Amino acid sequence: MTDTSPLPPEIDNNTVIFSYGSLLDHGQLRFLLKARGDFEIRETADIAEAARMVSAHPKDIVILKNVRLENVRVSIVTEAILRRWYKDSGGDLQKLIDAGVTTEEAPESAYLFGRPARDGERGRFLNGGLICSLTAEEIEIFDKYEFETILKRTRTPRLAIQNRTFTPAYITFYAGTAATGDLTPEEVRERARILNLDKQRGKKGAHAKWPENIRQK
């Protein structure tokens, strides 16, 4: 059922991000937030406990786990596709390389590319988590890492947490803005190759940069 009560302000504010991909990886988080210095990454699946952690440990990152983003459409793209879109939109890739958020050579990686479902489209789900206790400056680093304009911070539609559904006031996620219908045959083949690199039967491929059990139909 939809919960009309608001989420705690520690959880629902404009520096909280829902992530369904590589930002949930502790190693990647620490790399992007290296200027923060020493900090802990604390995780919980309980809303009230997450709010308490944010208040009690302001220098740490808190992740509220087992959060489901509802009513979205999802595609799979590669790093090379994201870079092409970014350049086509007028983005300066060299600035991102100089800022240290990406590398000169495109890694062989695949990512989920979600956006809110439009009217008449069948919405799907993405499982992920809320990253809390970020600063405005750290959000700007995330924006660069997510190829801002190609993936744009957008207010989340419905979030399901602990068997309740909320409509947050401030929480955002990185929503895709590019049209996935323009992929070339070569890009489609390369995407399939990357997804199958070092893949074991029944397992997510090693080059798919999202946690297990993220995708939902």
SVG drawing of the C-alpha trace seen along z (x, -y; Angstrom):
<svg xmlns="http://www.w3.org/2000/svg" viewBox="-2 -22 46 44">
<polyline fill="none" stroke="black" stroke-width="0.4" points="0.0,0.0 1.1,-3.6 2.3,-5.3 1.1,-8.9 3.5,-9.6 6.7,-11.3 10.1,-9.6 12.4,-10.9 14.2,-14.1 17.5,-12.3 16.4,-9.9 14.5,-12.2 16.5,-15.3 18.2,-16.8 21.6,-15.1 20.2,-11.5 20.5,-9.5 18.8,-6.2 21.4,-4.0 20.9,-0.8 24.4,-0.4 28.1,-1.0 27.6,-3.7 26.5,-1.0 29.9,0.6 32.0,-0.3 35.2,-0.5 33.8,-2.8 32.2,-5.0 35.5,-5.3 37.3,-6.2 34.8,-9.0 34.7,-10.3 38.4,-10.1 38.5,-13.8 36.3,-13.0 39.2,-11.2 38.5,-8.4 34.9,-7.3 32.8,-4.2 30.1,-2.9 27.2,-1.8 24.3,0.3 20.9,1.2 17.5,2.2 15.5,0.4 14.3,-3.2 14.4,-4.2 17.8,-2.8 19.1,-4.5 17.8,-7.9 19.5,-7.2 22.8,-6.3 22.7,-9.5 22.2,-11.6 24.7,-9.7 27.5,-9.4 27.5,-12.5 31.0,-11.8 30.0,-8.4 28.1,-7.3 24.8,-5.5 23.2,-3.2 19.5,-2.2 19.4,1.2 16.5,3.2 14.8,0.1 12.9,0.7 12.4,-2.0 9.0,-1.5 7.6,-2.5 10.8,-2.7 12.1,-1.5 15.5,0.1 18.1,0.7 21.7,1.9 24.5,-0.3 28.3,-0.1 30.8,-2.7 31.6,-3.3 27.9,-4.1 27.7,-6.5 30.8,-8.3 29.4,-8.6 26.2,-10.0 28.1,-12.4 30.3,-13.7 27.2,-14.0 25.5,-16.1 28.4,-18.5 30.1,-17.1 33.9,-17.4 35.1,-14.0 38.7,-15.2 37.4,-17.3 36.0,-14.2 39.4,-12.4 41.2,-15.4 38.9,-15.4 39.8,-11.7 36.3,-10.3 37.0,-8.3 40.0,-7.0 41.5,-7.8 40.5,-4.4 36.9,-3.3 36.7,-0.3 34.9,2.8 31.9,2.3 28.1,2.4 25.6,0.4 21.9,0.3 20.2,-2.8 16.9,-3.5 14.4,-6.3 10.8,-7.0 8.2,-5.2 6.1,-7.5 2.4,-7.5 1.3,-4.3 4.5,-2.4 4.7,0.6 6.8,-0.3 9.3,2.1 11.3,2.2 14.9,1.7 16.2,2.8 18.9,0.7 19.6,-1.5 19.6,-5.1 23.0,-6.7 22.7,-9.2 25.0,-11.8 26.5,-13.1 27.5,-16.8 26.5,-19.1 30.2,-19.0 30.1,-15.2 26.9,-15.2 28.7,-17.3 31.4,-14.6 28.7,-11.9 27.1,-14.1 30.4,-14.1 30.9,-10.3 27.4,-9.7 28.0,-11.7 25.7,-14.6 23.1,-15.4 23.2,-11.8 22.3,-10.6 20.5,-13.4 19.5,-13.6 15.7,-13.2 13.3,-12.9 12.4,-9.3 8.9,-8.1 7.5,-5.6 9.9,-3.9 9.0,-0.6 10.7,-0.2 9.9,2.4 6.6,3.4 5.5,-0.2 5.4,-2.5 6.5,-6.2 6.5,-9.1 9.6,-11.0 9.8,-14.8 13.5,-15.2 15.3,-11.8 16.7,-11.7 18.3,-9.0 20.3,-9.2 17.8,-8.8 18.8,-8.3 18.0,-11.0 19.4,-9.6 17.4,-7.5 18.5,-3.9 17.0,-3.3 20.0,-4.8 22.5,-2.1 24.5,-0.9 24.7,2.8 28.4,2.7 27.4,1.2 24.8,3.9 27.3,6.6 30.0,5.1 27.4,4.8 26.7,8.6 30.4,9.4 31.0,7.4 28.1,8.9 29.4,12.4 33.0,11.8 34.1,14.2 30.4,15.0 29.5,18.2 26.3,20.0 23.4,18.5 25.6,15.6 25.9,11.9 28.9,11.2 32.0,9.8 31.8,6.7 28.2,5.9 28.5,3.0 25.5,3.5 24.9,5.6 23.2,9.0 19.3,9.0 19.0,5.4 16.9,5.9 13.1,6.7 10.6,7.3"/>
</svg>
